[in-house]
Structure formats: C-alpha cells, structure tokens
C-alpha cells in the first residue's frame, strides 16, 4: 500500500510541470448581495460547460485561471439566483446576485453518486447543512439527525450516538453505512461507526445526507437500512478562522450525580487558500462532561435477549441480577455449602441460587466522557480539472457502548488518513482506519473479577474467608434464630459484605484499576489494535457517452483484526479479511425530461462468503414543475460483522462466539453436544449447525415530493421490505460442561417490514420557517421465538420553528424543536425490556454580530428535564442547558 502511494506521488511530481501549462491568465471579480450591497462569500464560480471553478473568499472576491478570453462564467450560491455572464478581459468584475427561496434546490450526491437536486432525488433522502447547524438548538450537528424524517438515534453515552433508519435500532448499527469525505467511517473491530466520535469537527461540517433504506447497490455491504454521508468544508470555498466555545450544565436535579455536572465543548477551524491551486485547513474540537448513567435496577433473569424481566430486588431476591448492576452475574447454588456446614440437615429439593452483590455503573465507569478530535487537509489543484487531497482525522477519548454488556471505551483512539485524486470525471482514493482500544474494558466482567479480588467467592485453601461459605453460615445462623427465609438471606448478605471495601476507597480503587488493566480472560481489558485499508475508484462516462449517463466503480478492502485473544479468536496472530467489489449505474432522461430511469448493480466478494450481487432500479416522473413522483426497487445485503464471525468473549454467565465453522471445534461439539435454549429450557435433540450466509433485503418504495411557490415543500413516502437469512444469535447449552454459548446464526423465516413518512416545510418569509414530519416503521411475520432486534417505535413526530432574525437589524434569532415517540419493546443482547414513550423540547435564542460573523446562543436540549431512554439498559438522558459563543461561523 505504501509503495503504491509513493508511486502515485512520484508520478504527480513528474507530470506537474506539463499539467500547469495554460494557466497564465485570470478573470477576477467581487460578488455582492444586490439589495444589501453585502459582499458574498462561498459563491461558486464555474467556467460554463466544465467543472473548473473557484469560490469567493470572505471579502466576496475570486480569481480564476483561464486559457483565454472571452470566457463564459456561471455563478451560484444557495439562497441566490444563479447568474451567467461573459468576461471579455482581465478587468475586475462587479457582480450582484439576487436572493431567492432556496428550498428544494439543495444539491445532493448520495442518491445517485452524482450531483442531483434534492427535489429530484429518485429515492428518499434527508439533508441538513452548515446553516441549519448554526440555527439549531441541538447541542451538536449529529443530534440534528433525530429531527429528520425516518431517522432514529440511540444514545449510549454523551459521546456515542447511533443513527439508524427504518428499524433495527441499536447501539452501533452494522446495518447502516457512515461515509465521511468518501471514507468508510466504521471502527474495524466493531464493524460499525462510533457516532461522530471520529470525523470532522462541528465547525468543519458542510452537510449531512441521510439515505434511508437499502443502499448496498451504490455504497457497498452494510447499507441494509441506510447510508449517512458527512461532507466537510472545502478550504477553497470556506476560508478564514472560526472558533466556538460552549459551556453548559446537566443533571441539574442531581438524580444521577451528587452535584450538578458541567459540560464543555471547544472547537476551532483555520482554512486558507494561498492561490487558486493550494489550500489547507486544520481544526480541532474538545468535548468533556460527566456522562449520563445507566441506572436501571430492574431484576433480570436469563441470558441476553432470551431472558426476561422479573419481580424482586436485592432485598427480596437472593439471586437478584440488576440490568445495570455489574458483578452480580456470578450466581451459585449454595446447597453444597449448606450440606457442608449443616451435616445431616435436610436440603431443599430445588437449587438455592444466590448471586454476589454487584456494583452500580457510577462505581465502575469513569464519569468523564471525553472526545478530542483533530483534523486537517491539504488540497492542490494540479490542473483546473484535477485536484489532489491529503486528509487526516484523529480522535481519542472516553465513551460507553451498550451491546451484550456495557463497554467502557476508555482512552480509545481512532484515526483515518486519506489520499485522493479527484477529477471532474473520475476519482481514486485510498485510506486507512487505525483503531486502538486503549484501556477499554467490560463492566460486568470487571465487576465479577472485582468481587473476587475483594473477597473470593470460594477459595478451597481458605474457605472460611470466602464469600459463599460466609454467606451460607450466616444464613444458617439466622434461620436458627427463627428469622424468616427472606430476612435470613438479607442478614447473610450483610454479613458476607460487611468487610468489603466500599466504592471510592483506596483499597477498592487499587483493586479495580488492577483488574480493568489486566487483559481478558484474567481481567476486563481489551488489547485491541485493528486496522482497515481501502482503495476505491470511480469513473463517470457522461462526457463520452452522450445518450445516457454511465458511472462505474470498484473497491478493495482489507481488515486486520488484532486483539491478542481478548476479543477475537486471534491468539495465533491477527486475522485478515479481504473484500473486493464493483458497481455500475446507468440513467437517462426521457420524454422531454419528464421521466428519468436508472439502474444500478453491485458485485461483492468477501473471503468468508460467496459473491453477492445487488441491483437497484429507480424511476422519477416529473408530473409538473417541481412536482415529482418517485419509484424504486432496492436490494441490500450485509456479511456478518467482524465480531459476528470471529468474536470469542465471556460476558459473564455465557460466552459470545462468532458464526463460522471454527466455533464447532472450539466447543468440541463432536464430543460434547450442545442444545438450543428456548425459554431457558434446552431442547431434547442436539443442535444442528448450518452454513452462515449473508443477510439480504429487498424493498419497494413510492414517494412524492413537491415545491409550491418556492415556500412550501411536501414530501411523502411509503415502503415495504423483506429480510432473508436474518443475522441474529442463538443460545446454546452444553450439558456435559455446564456452559452456555451465544452464536451467530441465520433466521430460517423471512421478516417483513413496512412504513411511511410525511414531511412539510413552510417558509413564512426570509427569516421564519416551520417544519413538521411524522413517520412509522413496523415489522410483521415474525415467527414465534425468533428475535429480530427491531427496537423501533411504531410512530414518531417532529416539529420545528426557526427564526433567523427579528427586528430591523435582524440580529436576534430563536429556534424550537419538538420530538415525540411512542413506547416499544427493546430486544438486546444484554437484556430485553420495555422502553417508555417520551417527548423532548429543544430551544435556543441567539444574537448576531454580523461584522464579526459571530453569534452568541443561549439554549437547552430536553429543557423540561424529563429523563428518557432510547434503549433498554441504556443511560437515562436529562436536560442540557448551555451558552455558546461562535466567532467567524456566519
């Protein structure tokens, strides 16, 4: 890989002198708002009929190299009418642009992999840009996604949020692709993206596009339920220095912490174009706050999603296992101890299960959620049509992830580095993702080992100083003193726990640190440094084939999984997985551009699976000006994730395994058969293993989008989809060893999903706008006993009102957004249970300083401070009240 990059750079250096010939003359100018006489920055200036161009700077000025005069120019900017004009010589131009209503005219790329007006997208798409980010009351640009039609967000931490669409919500979604500046943003070992943990800073985000539904045909495996494209700002177009400081308070009612918590968010961006060929940018962001806590003490019985909520608490149930209590997974039948301590006594006929006393989340997980991000890029225009880009994103911090456990990702580091050649007709890019788990550890395993360190459950060399013998002796004594069974168990626990170090004490901290820093299986630490390498190329033949638009592309991807046996079965050395893929798309306008048809197809091969092909067909009917009906048939698939194939991890009470044939040798099923657990009861016949297949999905969608009078936009869609070979988990029990396993398998039944969405935007005037959307996703034909992990409310509603400026000076603005969703049942690998309906209100009021392009904002999220959870076992989210100062952001 490195040798290939060096060859490309050498070739660039050798061809650079010839490439620069002809750039000897310039057309210059300055662009103004016709009504306010205000200089306009970030205006696109193109040579007509080409993609060669530039942007105006902060003073509205531009300089564009040309081969000669006269030359025809096209100027465009969101919010203004486009202008075509002719420059006849080098005399600087003064150009005035007329403001317009821009609704529906935003340009997107995710729908077809080439620029398209969002109004004419052949598939459903949601988009928001830097202007909406500034105006929104949301705390970060990523949070705005929750108010888009068809989108859900699952919050596992202050610094870990997962965007999902069309069902199957989870903390970390392998069914959604996230692509940042052309780079697959997934963490290689996790095989999914970690929210906005890695990527551009808030100040550097230009726009976010969310493509709900199947999207593998264009964006590759993983796009079962959607694709997110995050594009950062071009340093040629967005120059200058910007800075934002935001401070706030959270947990103001002290329900989770003993005192009010502070949150801080500081970011900066510096971008400069030294001429029309070279530009750079650099940015950084630092977020720190005391994280939300998962505080569900509900009693839980069984393994993962196959378990159930049951009555009782620590005082009433000796075998209590709290959802967000860690360490109480250790559970033992104390009858052997009863027999040893009370010879001749009558033993109960059934097991007397007793669990160790566990720890709350605040005792085991660092309260400080942190995220430090640094990014930078160098852009060089080799010719007017060819640009070289070197880009890097680096991040480090603390966050928490909910899956089969609560994982404390402490000091985790993820970085991405890219080299790209981008031509107006083609591109080639290579990038790598480097992941270092740092001091990441699991909460429940750490809790179990911590209990053993403070007092062993049973030490044969010293039984009377062991927890279970002490518990049993105290229980017998209490019963002899005529205490009831419940009171005897309470007394026994109090006696066995009496001399344990309390959370926060020096002894506790010393033992805890030793365990969380000891690698699995002896402790809770992950030793994980995995990598992803990828090269992608694409060619647009539109300039060569006039009667139809043609795009072809391909990619190569390589995973290197390296956990030293703490996460994967890689004790013998790193595991390597390779994928190759190719795609093509053709599209054509017909019937005097009233109809557009497109067809796409993609072929992919993964080392562990047979090749797969996914087609897509779309039709767009322009029934009237700015009134379009769309139809699409889309397919998607996903290979089992890296963990779904190679994980080997004890999570307390059972072991997670992948789904490839190696697991049969690991479990020694030829000598020790395993049986499927259903409702906690093993089936009588041994489990029969089947070949693991990729999961696939096909969906149909119809939609209608219209823009009336440039002020009211309406969008509606309905879809139906079907999943085949659904990837999930099956719980197995091995009687001869007394062990329980959870393995990845394919569901035997097809699962159907369907839903709809409605959205409206109304621009009252230049300063005021209203928005409203509602959407629904449902699942059907789920076989009894099958767990689909759909995890989605049937109905959600969003409403918003934004004012960008009131009064004569229009310096005061405000915004208000409302979100509501109904209750649903969460199915998770850690636990399954109900999630209540909730609503949130976010609000902000701001004051502008136009001369400084600055803004002061006072705002809050979930301002009513009614705590809610987005998933069972996830943290409870309250209000954040903040004040921010942004310089150079308007």
HELIX and SHEET records of a PDB file:
HELIX    1   1 UNK A    2  UNK A   19  1                                  18    
HELIX    2   2 UNK A  118  UNK A  120  5                                   3    
HELIX    3   3 UNK A  130  UNK A  135  1                                   6    
HELIX    4   4 UNK A  142  UNK A  147  5                                   6    
HELIX    5   5 UNK A  202  UNK A  204  5                                   3    
HELIX    6   6 UNK A  216  UNK A  219  1                                   4    
HELIX    7   7 UNK A  304  UNK A  306  5                                   3    
HELIX    8   8 UNK A  335  UNK A  341  1                                   7    
HELIX    9   9 UNK A  361  UNK A  364  1                                   4    
HELIX   10  10 UNK A  443  UNK A  454  1                                  12    
HELIX   11  11 UNK A  460  UNK A  465  5                                   6    
HELIX   12  12 UNK A  467  UNK A  480  1                                  14    
HELIX   13  13 UNK A  485  UNK A  496  1                                  12    
HELIX   14  14 UNK A  506  UNK A  516  1                                  11    
HELIX   15  15 UNK A  642  UNK A  646  1                                   5    
HELIX   16  16 UNK A  662  UNK A  667  1                                   6    
HELIX   17  17 UNK A  850  UNK A  852  5                                   3    
SHEET    1   A 3 UNK A  61  UNK A  66  0                                        
SHEET    2   A 3 UNK A  25  UNK A  33 -1                                        
SHEET    3   A 3 UNK A  93  UNK A  97  1                                        
SHEET    1   B 4 UNK A  53  UNK A  55  0                                        
SHEET    2   B 4 UNK A  44  UNK A  47 -1                                        
SHEET    3   B 4 UNK A  71  UNK A  77 -1                                        
SHEET    4   B 4 UNK A  80  UNK A  87 -1                                        
SHEET    1   C 2 UNK A 107  UNK A 108  0                                        
SHEET    2   C 2 UNK A 116  UNK A 117 -1                                        
SHEET    1   D 5 UNK A 126  UNK A 129  0                                        
SHEET    2   D 5 UNK A 205  UNK A 212 -1                                        
SHEET    3   D 5 UNK A 226  UNK A 232 -1                                        
SHEET    4   D 5 UNK A 176  UNK A 180  1                                        
SHEET    5   D 5 UNK A 183  UNK A 184 -1                                        
SHEET    1   E 2 UNK A 151  UNK A 157  0                                        
SHEET    2   E 2 UNK A 160  UNK A 165 -1                                        
SHEET    1   F 2 UNK A 186  UNK A 187  0                                        
SHEET    2   F 2 UNK A 192  UNK A 193 -1                                        
SHEET    1   G23 UNK A 441  UNK A 442  0                                        
SHEET    2   G23 UNK A 406  UNK A 423 -1                                        
SHEET    3   G23 UNK A 386  UNK A 402 -1                                        
SHEET    4   G23 UNK A 368  UNK A 383 -1                                        
SHEET    5   G23 UNK A 278  UNK A 290 -1                                        
SHEET    6   G23 UNK A 261  UNK A 273 -1                                        
SHEET    7   G23 UNK A 240  UNK A 250 -1                                        
SHEET    8   G23 UNK A 880  UNK A 887 -1                                        
SHEET    9   G23 UNK A 854  UNK A 861 -1                                        
SHEET   10   G23 UNK A 838  UNK A 849 -1                                        
SHEET   11   G23 UNK A 812  UNK A 821 -1                                        
SHEET   12   G23 UNK A 795  UNK A 806 -1                                        
SHEET   13   G23 UNK A 768  UNK A 780 -1                                        
SHEET   14   G23 UNK A 751  UNK A 763 -1                                        
SHEET   15   G23 UNK A 712  UNK A 724 -1                                        
SHEET   16   G23 UNK A 695  UNK A 708 -1                                        
SHEET   17   G23 UNK A 627  UNK A 638 -1                                        
SHEET   18   G23 UNK A 612  UNK A 624 -1                                        
SHEET   19   G23 UNK A 595  UNK A 606 -1                                        
SHEET   20   G23 UNK A 575  UNK A 590 -1                                        
SHEET   21   G23 UNK A 549  UNK A 561 -1                                        
SHEET   22   G23 UNK A 531  UNK A 540 -1                                        
SHEET   23   G23 UNK A 426  UNK A 436 -1                                        
SHEET    1   H 2 UNK A 299  UNK A 301  0                                        
SHEET    2   H 2 UNK A 308  UNK A 310 -1                                        
SHEET    1   I 2 UNK A 325  UNK A 326  0                                        
SHEET    2   I 2 UNK A 359  UNK A 360 -1                                        
SHEET    1   J 2 UNK A 331  UNK A 333  0                                        
SHEET    2   J 2 UNK A 353  UNK A 355 -1                                        
SHEET    1   K 6 UNK A 648  UNK A 650  0                                        
SHEET    2   K 6 UNK A 655  UNK A 657 -1                                        
SHEET    3   K 6 UNK A 739  UNK A 746  1                                        
SHEET    4   K 6 UNK A 727  UNK A 734 -1                                        
SHEET    5   K 6 UNK A 675  UNK A 678 -1                                        
SHEET    6   K 6 UNK A 681  UNK A 682 -1                                        
SHEET    1   L 2 UNK A 824  UNK A 826  0                                        
SHEET    2   L 2 UNK A 833  UNK A 835 -1                                        
END                                                                             
